[in-house]
Amino acid sequence: MFIRKLLGAPNMATTGTTKGARQFHPRHFILRANAAPEILAKWSNNLQALCEETRLGIPAIVASNPRNHVTTDASVGLSVGVTAFSKWPEELGLAAMRDFALTRQFAEIASKEWRAAGLRKGYMYMADLATEPRWQRMEGAFGEDADLTSRMIQEIIVGFQGKNLGTQSVAMTTKHFPGGGPQVDGQDSHLGMDYPINKS
């Protein structure tokens, strides 16, 4: 329903984790729960044990949206809101500092927290540019400067996952590259565009 269209088949949202992992065999989970880190770690460890018991023993990857920001409008797919993780400015705030070493330090600290809680993949950060003031995700961008955004993304990625992916990485899916974000009338690209586009 995120794009206002019904799904063509049942999904994990209607199934418990144990039944889902055993019956439907997913190995990629997006965790949106805002629980204490120790609860997240226990859940993740139990999920991995469950996956190890299956025929092929393929481990799960637990992903999340940002968890380290002070944000005014936490909503599904953007942020988890206020959590027990360390709190840092969100993207516009980090960019305003113009401090690349501190940005890298933030990402390294956050990466340790994520790994300790069993989160090994992040759907973040946004490389799109803040050029459309009506767009609801402006605060999730590093601003309108492409060069600054590129440098910030570099520090974030290296801080979270290292120069190479490995056992000490939180894998990053940098999302919303320039041009993928605001669409007609400032609407987000996730939403279905069911109305005609004025081409005049």
ChimeraX commands (.cxc) that place a marker at each C-alpha (Angstrom):
marker #1 position 0.00,0.00,0.00 radius 0.5
marker #1 position 3.03,2.32,0.14 radius 0.5
marker #1 position 2.45,3.17,-3.52 radius 0.5
marker #1 position -1.34,3.06,-3.06 radius 0.5
marker #1 position -1.65,-0.20,-4.97 radius 0.5
marker #1 position -2.62,-3.56,-3.51 radius 0.5
marker #1 position 0.02,-6.29,-3.47 radius 0.5
marker #1 position -0.57,-9.25,-5.74 radius 0.5
marker #1 position 0.31,-11.86,-3.11 radius 0.5
marker #1 position 0.43,-12.28,0.69 radius 0.5
marker #1 position 3.49,-10.84,2.39 radius 0.5
marker #1 position 5.36,-11.16,5.66 radius 0.5
marker #1 position 3.32,-8.40,7.30 radius 0.5
marker #1 position 0.52,-10.94,7.73 radius 0.5
marker #1 position 2.77,-13.73,8.98 radius 0.5
marker #1 position 4.79,-14.24,12.15 radius 0.5
marker #1 position 8.57,-14.27,11.80 radius 0.5
marker #1 position 8.97,-17.97,12.63 radius 0.5
marker #1 position 6.24,-19.16,10.27 radius 0.5
marker #1 position 7.41,-16.75,7.59 radius 0.5
marker #1 position 11.06,-17.81,7.76 radius 0.5
marker #1 position 10.18,-21.50,7.69 radius 0.5
marker #1 position 7.34,-21.42,5.17 radius 0.5
marker #1 position 8.17,-18.53,2.81 radius 0.5
marker #1 position 11.99,-18.58,3.29 radius 0.5
marker #1 position 12.76,-14.84,3.18 radius 0.5
marker #1 position 16.26,-13.92,4.24 radius 0.5
marker #1 position 15.94,-10.16,4.07 radius 0.5
marker #1 position 13.98,-8.33,6.74 radius 0.5
marker #1 position 13.30,-4.61,7.11 radius 0.5
marker #1 position 12.97,-3.93,10.82 radius 0.5
marker #1 position 10.84,-0.92,11.65 radius 0.5
marker #1 position 10.31,-1.72,15.35 radius 0.5
marker #1 position 11.63,0.86,17.78 radius 0.5
marker #1 position 12.63,-1.43,20.61 radius 0.5
marker #1 position 15.55,-1.25,23.03 radius 0.5
marker #1 position 18.86,-2.37,21.44 radius 0.5
marker #1 position 19.05,-5.47,23.67 radius 0.5
marker #1 position 15.61,-6.57,22.47 radius 0.5
marker #1 position 16.63,-5.97,18.86 radius 0.5
marker #1 position 19.79,-8.03,19.43 radius 0.5
marker #1 position 17.86,-10.92,21.01 radius 0.5
marker #1 position 15.32,-10.89,18.17 radius 0.5
marker #1 position 18.07,-10.83,15.57 radius 0.5
marker #1 position 19.99,-13.65,17.27 radius 0.5
marker #1 position 16.81,-15.76,17.49 radius 0.5
marker #1 position 16.11,-15.07,13.81 radius 0.5
marker #1 position 19.63,-16.18,12.84 radius 0.5
marker #1 position 19.27,-19.36,14.93 radius 0.5
marker #1 position 15.94,-20.05,13.21 radius 0.5
marker #1 position 17.54,-19.58,9.78 radius 0.5
marker #1 position 20.42,-21.90,10.69 radius 0.5
marker #1 position 17.90,-24.67,11.45 radius 0.5
marker #1 position 16.50,-24.59,7.92 radius 0.5
marker #1 position 17.68,-26.97,5.20 radius 0.5
marker #1 position 20.25,-24.63,3.63 radius 0.5
marker #1 position 21.05,-22.62,6.76 radius 0.5
marker #1 position 21.17,-19.31,4.88 radius 0.5
marker #1 position 21.46,-16.42,7.37 radius 0.5
marker #1 position 19.12,-13.43,7.42 radius 0.5
marker #1 position 20.02,-9.83,6.74 radius 0.5
marker #1 position 18.23,-7.38,9.02 radius 0.5
marker #1 position 17.91,-3.89,7.54 radius 0.5
marker #1 position 16.60,-0.60,8.86 radius 0.5
marker #1 position 16.07,3.02,8.03 radius 0.5
marker #1 position 18.04,5.63,10.03 radius 0.5
marker #1 position 18.01,5.24,13.83 radius 0.5
marker #1 position 20.49,7.88,14.97 radius 0.5
marker #1 position 18.71,11.12,14.14 radius 0.5
marker #1 position 16.74,13.68,16.03 radius 0.5
marker #1 position 13.83,14.08,13.63 radius 0.5
marker #1 position 10.60,16.04,13.72 radius 0.5
marker #1 position 8.55,13.76,11.51 radius 0.5
marker #1 position 9.42,10.11,11.97 radius 0.5
marker #1 position 7.43,8.11,9.45 radius 0.5
marker #1 position 7.64,4.68,7.89 radius 0.5
marker #1 position 10.45,4.47,5.35 radius 0.5
marker #1 position 12.14,7.67,6.52 radius 0.5
marker #1 position 13.20,7.25,10.11 radius 0.5
marker #1 position 12.44,5.17,13.17 radius 0.5
marker #1 position 12.23,8.29,15.34 radius 0.5
marker #1 position 13.82,8.80,18.74 radius 0.5
marker #1 position 15.64,5.61,19.75 radius 0.5
marker #1 position 18.11,4.44,22.39 radius 0.5
marker #1 position 20.91,4.75,19.81 radius 0.5
marker #1 position 23.26,7.75,19.90 radius 0.5
marker #1 position 21.60,10.92,18.67 radius 0.5
marker #1 position 23.08,13.05,15.91 radius 0.5
marker #1 position 21.74,15.75,13.61 radius 0.5
marker #1 position 20.00,14.42,10.54 radius 0.5
marker #1 position 21.37,14.99,7.06 radius 0.5
marker #1 position 20.85,18.75,6.75 radius 0.5
marker #1 position 22.38,19.24,10.19 radius 0.5
marker #1 position 25.41,17.09,9.37 radius 0.5
marker #1 position 25.89,18.94,6.09 radius 0.5
marker #1 position 25.65,22.32,7.81 radius 0.5
marker #1 position 28.68,21.41,9.96 radius 0.5
marker #1 position 30.88,20.94,6.87 radius 0.5
marker #1 position 32.99,18.67,9.08 radius 0.5
marker #1 position 33.82,15.53,7.10 radius 0.5
marker #1 position 35.95,13.96,9.84 radius 0.5
marker #1 position 33.08,14.29,12.33 radius 0.5
marker #1 position 30.66,12.89,9.76 radius 0.5
marker #1 position 32.91,9.83,9.36 radius 0.5
marker #1 position 33.14,9.50,13.15 radius 0.5
marker #1 position 29.35,9.61,13.41 radius 0.5
marker #1 position 29.01,6.81,10.86 radius 0.5
marker #1 position 31.65,4.65,12.58 radius 0.5
marker #1 position 29.97,5.03,15.98 radius 0.5
marker #1 position 26.52,4.34,14.54 radius 0.5
marker #1 position 27.85,1.30,12.67 radius 0.5
marker #1 position 29.08,-0.24,15.94 radius 0.5
marker #1 position 25.69,0.33,17.55 radius 0.5
marker #1 position 23.86,-1.19,14.61 radius 0.5
marker #1 position 26.05,-4.29,14.52 radius 0.5
marker #1 position 25.65,-4.80,18.27 radius 0.5
marker #1 position 21.87,-4.80,17.80 radius 0.5
marker #1 position 22.00,-7.21,14.84 radius 0.5
marker #1 position 21.28,-4.61,12.15 radius 0.5
marker #1 position 23.57,-5.32,9.19 radius 0.5
marker #1 position 22.04,-3.26,6.37 radius 0.5
marker #1 position 20.91,0.35,6.16 radius 0.5
marker #1 position 18.50,1.93,3.71 radius 0.5
marker #1 position 20.21,5.28,3.94 radius 0.5
marker #1 position 21.50,7.88,3.24 radius 0.5
marker #1 position 19.96,9.99,0.54 radius 0.5
marker #1 position 22.15,11.22,-2.28 radius 0.5
marker #1 position 19.31,13.16,-3.87 radius 0.5
marker #1 position 19.46,16.94,-3.78 radius 0.5
marker #1 position 17.07,19.24,-1.91 radius 0.5
marker #1 position 15.83,21.31,-4.84 radius 0.5
marker #1 position 12.04,21.07,-4.44 radius 0.5
marker #1 position 10.72,22.90,-1.34 radius 0.5
marker #1 position 7.38,21.04,-1.43 radius 0.5
marker #1 position 9.08,17.64,-1.19 radius 0.5
marker #1 position 8.45,15.98,2.18 radius 0.5
marker #1 position 11.94,14.47,2.24 radius 0.5
marker #1 position 13.94,17.70,2.04 radius 0.5
marker #1 position 15.29,17.18,5.55 radius 0.5
marker #1 position 16.56,13.74,4.52 radius 0.5
marker #1 position 18.93,15.25,1.96 radius 0.5
marker #1 position 22.33,16.85,2.53 radius 0.5
marker #1 position 21.16,20.04,0.79 radius 0.5
marker #1 position 21.23,21.28,-2.78 radius 0.5
marker #1 position 25.00,21.26,-3.34 radius 0.5
marker #1 position 25.96,18.19,-5.41 radius 0.5
marker #1 position 29.65,18.35,-4.46 radius 0.5
marker #1 position 28.92,18.60,-0.73 radius 0.5
marker #1 position 26.35,15.80,-0.96 radius 0.5
marker #1 position 28.84,13.57,-2.76 radius 0.5
marker #1 position 31.48,14.10,-0.08 radius 0.5
marker #1 position 29.00,13.54,2.77 radius 0.5
marker #1 position 27.76,10.30,1.18 radius 0.5
marker #1 position 31.35,9.10,0.81 radius 0.5
marker #1 position 32.11,9.65,4.51 radius 0.5
marker #1 position 28.85,8.02,5.58 radius 0.5
marker #1 position 29.37,4.92,3.43 radius 0.5
marker #1 position 33.00,4.39,4.45 radius 0.5
marker #1 position 32.08,4.97,8.10 radius 0.5
marker #1 position 29.26,2.43,8.10 radius 0.5
marker #1 position 30.67,-0.29,5.88 radius 0.5
marker #1 position 34.41,0.39,5.65 radius 0.5
marker #1 position 36.37,0.58,2.43 radius 0.5
marker #1 position 35.36,-3.03,1.69 radius 0.5
marker #1 position 32.31,-4.99,2.80 radius 0.5
marker #1 position 33.17,-7.50,5.51 radius 0.5
marker #1 position 32.25,-8.88,8.91 radius 0.5
marker #1 position 32.55,-5.43,10.50 radius 0.5
marker #1 position 30.30,-3.72,7.95 radius 0.5
marker #1 position 26.78,-2.40,7.93 radius 0.5
marker #1 position 26.01,-2.63,4.21 radius 0.5
marker #1 position 24.56,0.57,2.81 radius 0.5
marker #1 position 21.90,1.03,0.17 radius 0.5
marker #1 position 22.33,4.66,-0.74 radius 0.5
marker #1 position 18.99,5.67,-2.09 radius 0.5
marker #1 position 17.26,8.32,-4.11 radius 0.5
marker #1 position 20.04,9.42,-6.37 radius 0.5
marker #1 position 19.59,12.86,-7.96 radius 0.5
marker #1 position 16.43,12.91,-10.04 radius 0.5
marker #1 position 14.81,10.01,-8.19 radius 0.5
marker #1 position 13.19,12.00,-5.42 radius 0.5
marker #1 position 10.71,14.83,-5.94 radius 0.5
marker #1 position 8.36,14.35,-8.85 radius 0.5
marker #1 position 5.31,16.23,-10.12 radius 0.5
marker #1 position 4.11,18.89,-7.65 radius 0.5
marker #1 position 6.84,17.89,-5.18 radius 0.5
marker #1 position 5.36,14.42,-4.62 radius 0.5
marker #1 position 7.73,11.64,-3.59 radius 0.5
marker #1 position 8.72,9.02,-6.14 radius 0.5
marker #1 position 7.35,6.26,-3.86 radius 0.5
marker #1 position 3.79,7.42,-4.46 radius 0.5
marker #1 position 1.77,6.23,-7.44 radius 0.5
marker #1 position 1.12,9.01,-9.93 radius 0.5
marker #1 position -2.48,8.40,-10.90 radius 0.5
marker #1 position -3.24,11.91,-12.12 radius 0.5
marker #1 position -2.39,13.40,-15.52 radius 0.5
marker #1 position 0.79,15.39,-15.90 radius 0.5
marker #1 position 0.39,18.90,-17.27 radius 0.5
marker #1 position 2.83,19.03,-20.18 radius 0.5
marker #1 position 2.16,22.64,-21.12 radius 0.5
marker link #1:1,2 radius 0.2
marker link #1:2,3 radius 0.2
marker link #1:3,4 radius 0.2
marker link #1:4,5 radius 0.2
marker link #1:5,6 radius 0.2
marker link #1:6,7 radius 0.2
marker link #1:7,8 radius 0.2
marker link #1:8,9 radius 0.2
marker link #1:9,10 radius 0.2
marker link #1:10,11 radius 0.2
marker link #1:11,12 radius 0.2
marker link #1:12,13 radius 0.2
marker link #1:13,14 radius 0.2
marker link #1:14,15 radius 0.2
marker link #1:15,16 radius 0.2
marker link #1:16,17 radius 0.2
marker link #1:17,18 radius 0.2
marker link #1:18,19 radius 0.2
marker link #1:19,20 radius 0.2
marker link #1:20,21 radius 0.2
marker link #1:21,22 radius 0.2
marker link #1:22,23 radius 0.2
marker link #1:23,24 radius 0.2
marker link #1:24,25 radius 0.2
marker link #1:25,26 radius 0.2
marker link #1:26,27 radius 0.2
marker link #1:27,28 radius 0.2
marker link #1:28,29 radius 0.2
marker link #1:29,30 radius 0.2
marker link #1:30,31 radius 0.2
marker link #1:31,32 radius 0.2
marker link #1:32,33 radius 0.2
marker link #1:33,34 radius 0.2
marker link #1:34,35 radius 0.2
marker link #1:35,36 radius 0.2
marker link #1:36,37 radius 0.2
marker link #1:37,38 radius 0.2
marker link #1:38,39 radius 0.2
marker link #1:39,40 radius 0.2
marker link #1:40,41 radius 0.2
marker link #1:41,42 radius 0.2
marker link #1:42,43 radius 0.2
marker link #1:43,44 radius 0.2
marker link #1:44,45 radius 0.2
marker link #1:45,46 radius 0.2
marker link #1:46,47 radius 0.2
marker link #1:47,48 radius 0.2
marker link #1:48,49 radius 0.2
marker link #1:49,50 radius 0.2
marker link #1:50,51 radius 0.2
marker link #1:51,52 radius 0.2
marker link #1:52,53 radius 0.2
marker link #1:53,54 radius 0.2
marker link #1:54,55 radius 0.2
marker link #1:55,56 radius 0.2
marker link #1:56,57 radius 0.2
marker link #1:57,58 radius 0.2
marker link #1:58,59 radius 0.2
marker link #1:59,60 radius 0.2
marker link #1:60,61 radius 0.2
marker link #1:61,62 radius 0.2
marker link #1:62,63 radius 0.2
marker link #1:63,64 radius 0.2
marker link #1:64,65 radius 0.2
marker link #1:65,66 radius 0.2
marker link #1:66,67 radius 0.2
marker link #1:67,68 radius 0.2
marker link #1:68,69 radius 0.2
marker link #1:69,70 radius 0.2
marker link #1:70,71 radius 0.2
marker link #1:71,72 radius 0.2
marker link #1:72,73 radius 0.2
marker link #1:73,74 radius 0.2
marker link #1:74,75 radius 0.2
marker link #1:75,76 radius 0.2
marker link #1:76,77 radius 0.2
marker link #1:77,78 radius 0.2
marker link #1:78,79 radius 0.2
marker link #1:79,80 radius 0.2
marker link #1:80,81 radius 0.2
marker link #1:81,82 radius 0.2
marker link #1:82,83 radius 0.2
marker link #1:83,84 radius 0.2
marker link #1:84,85 radius 0.2
marker link #1:85,86 radius 0.2
marker link #1:86,87 radius 0.2
marker link #1:87,88 radius 0.2
marker link #1:88,89 radius 0.2
marker link #1:89,90 radius 0.2
marker link #1:90,91 radius 0.2
marker link #1:91,92 radius 0.2
marker link #1:92,93 radius 0.2
marker link #1:93,94 radius 0.2
marker link #1:94,95 radius 0.2
marker link #1:95,96 radius 0.2
marker link #1:96,97 radius 0.2
marker link #1:97,98 radius 0.2
marker link #1:98,99 radius 0.2
marker link #1:99,100 radius 0.2
marker link #1:100,101 radius 0.2
marker link #1:101,102 radius 0.2
marker link #1:102,103 radius 0.2
marker link #1:103,104 radius 0.2
marker link #1:104,105 radius 0.2
marker link #1:105,106 radius 0.2
marker link #1:106,107 radius 0.2
marker link #1:107,108 radius 0.2
marker link #1:108,109 radius 0.2
marker link #1:109,110 radius 0.2
marker link #1:110,111 radius 0.2
marker link #1:111,112 radius 0.2
marker link #1:112,113 radius 0.2
marker link #1:113,114 radius 0.2
marker link #1:114,115 radius 0.2
marker link #1:115,116 radius 0.2
marker link #1:116,117 radius 0.2
marker link #1:117,118 radius 0.2
marker link #1:118,119 radius 0.2
marker link #1:119,120 radius 0.2
marker link #1:120,121 radius 0.2
marker link #1:121,122 radius 0.2
marker link #1:122,123 radius 0.2
marker link #1:123,124 radius 0.2
marker link #1:124,125 radius 0.2
marker link #1:125,126 radius 0.2
marker link #1:126,127 radius 0.2
marker link #1:127,128 radius 0.2
marker link #1:128,129 radius 0.2
marker link #1:129,130 radius 0.2
marker link #1:130,131 radius 0.2
marker link #1:131,132 radius 0.2
marker link #1:132,133 radius 0.2
marker link #1:133,134 radius 0.2
marker link #1:134,135 radius 0.2
marker link #1:135,136 radius 0.2
marker link #1:136,137 radius 0.2
marker link #1:137,138 radius 0.2
marker link #1:138,139 radius 0.2
marker link #1:139,140 radius 0.2
marker link #1:140,141 radius 0.2
marker link #1:141,142 radius 0.2
marker link #1:142,143 radius 0.2
marker link #1:143,144 radius 0.2
marker link #1:144,145 radius 0.2
marker link #1:145,146 radius 0.2
marker link #1:146,147 radius 0.2
marker link #1:147,148 radius 0.2
marker link #1:148,149 radius 0.2
marker link #1:149,150 radius 0.2
marker link #1:150,151 radius 0.2
marker link #1:151,152 radius 0.2
marker link #1:152,153 radius 0.2
marker link #1:153,154 radius 0.2
marker link #1:154,155 radius 0.2
marker link #1:155,156 radius 0.2
marker link #1:156,157 radius 0.2
marker link #1:157,158 radius 0.2
marker link #1:158,159 radius 0.2
marker link #1:159,160 radius 0.2
marker link #1:160,161 radius 0.2
marker link #1:161,162 radius 0.2
marker link #1:162,163 radius 0.2
marker link #1:163,164 radius 0.2
marker link #1:164,165 radius 0.2
marker link #1:165,166 radius 0.2
marker link #1:166,167 radius 0.2
marker link #1:167,168 radius 0.2
marker link #1:168,169 radius 0.2
marker link #1:169,170 radius 0.2
marker link #1:170,171 radius 0.2
marker link #1:171,172 radius 0.2
marker link #1:172,173 radius 0.2
marker link #1:173,174 radius 0.2
marker link #1:174,175 radius 0.2
marker link #1:175,176 radius 0.2
marker link #1:176,177 radius 0.2
marker link #1:177,178 radius 0.2
marker link #1:178,179 radius 0.2
marker link #1:179,180 radius 0.2
marker link #1:180,181 radius 0.2
marker link #1:181,182 radius 0.2
marker link #1:182,183 radius 0.2
marker link #1:183,184 radius 0.2
marker link #1:184,185 radius 0.2
marker link #1:185,186 radius 0.2
marker link #1:186,187 radius 0.2
marker link #1:187,188 radius 0.2
marker link #1:188,189 radius 0.2
marker link #1:189,190 radius 0.2
marker link #1:190,191 radius 0.2
marker link #1:191,192 radius 0.2
marker link #1:192,193 radius 0.2
marker link #1:193,194 radius 0.2
marker link #1:194,195 radius 0.2
marker link #1:195,196 radius 0.2
marker link #1:196,197 radius 0.2
marker link #1:197,198 radius 0.2
marker link #1:198,199 radius 0.2
marker link #1:199,200 radius 0.2
view
